């Protein structure tokens, strides 16, 4: 919020700032191809939105909680993500060398905020801790759900007196520490590949979510409690955008490897699920 306020004051000329960004200078310097490439790079930043519905499902009134959670996520993205991008592209030119290090620090330095790097480091650490907490929660609940359906070790179904699936939490945390070890041993190979693969995996997950919407909502009775805007057209539009992004990744050398490896992994998982379904 503080960043947005300072950025707005700089755009209005109250604080120092040159207003030399894309909105006042070069707009789309690399055409729409650059925009599509930006979409691909931004995908991992939106990962984890599914957590809001997982948490809402455990509330006393899941129907109302899910609706509030999704609406909250939409306006938060609109204000904080898009608002921050408007500030960035308004105050800094797209070819500013400082953008490769930390665009937020670059904006604060442009405005003249003392200790900008230290301030943003604190913000980033807090954000990472929040993301880690949310990721651990979601991973543990997913492992618990899989175990209850017989698709993961039965030990993960155990819960504490307060209802926390602690074996699933410990297992998820163990995988997190495994990522730390990979980062220490092979930061530029295995860990970097896993990090880059996040975007592809998220697109595949969202692809399946959209397919599930199209297939399962038609089977639900009339007057389903949780409504969806623009169904089924929005789901088809989502599928088209995801397929377009995957196509863009397939022709880019930097993302083709992670796309192929993630696709192979998805094929293995789906094949295993199909074999298990036929045996059941």
Secondary structure as GFF3:
##gff-version 3
##sequence-region A 1 280
A	DSSP	alpha_helix	2	11	.	.	.	ID=ss1
A	DSSP	alpha_helix	31	42	.	.	.	ID=ss2
A	DSSP	three_ten_helix	43	46	.	.	.	ID=ss3
A	DSSP	alpha_helix	51	57	.	.	.	ID=ss4
A	DSSP	alpha_helix	62	76	.	.	.	ID=ss5
A	DSSP	pi_helix	77	82	.	.	.	ID=ss6
A	DSSP	alpha_helix	83	91	.	.	.	ID=ss7
A	DSSP	alpha_helix	99	111	.	.	.	ID=ss8
A	DSSP	alpha_helix	116	148	.	.	.	ID=ss9
A	DSSP	three_ten_helix	154	157	.	.	.	ID=ss10
A	DSSP	alpha_helix	166	185	.	.	.	ID=ss11
A	DSSP	alpha_helix	190	216	.	.	.	ID=ss12
A	DSSP	three_ten_helix	217	219	.	.	.	ID=ss13
A	DSSP	alpha_helix	233	250	.	.	.	ID=ss14
A	DSSP	alpha_helix	253	279	.	.	.	ID=ss15
###
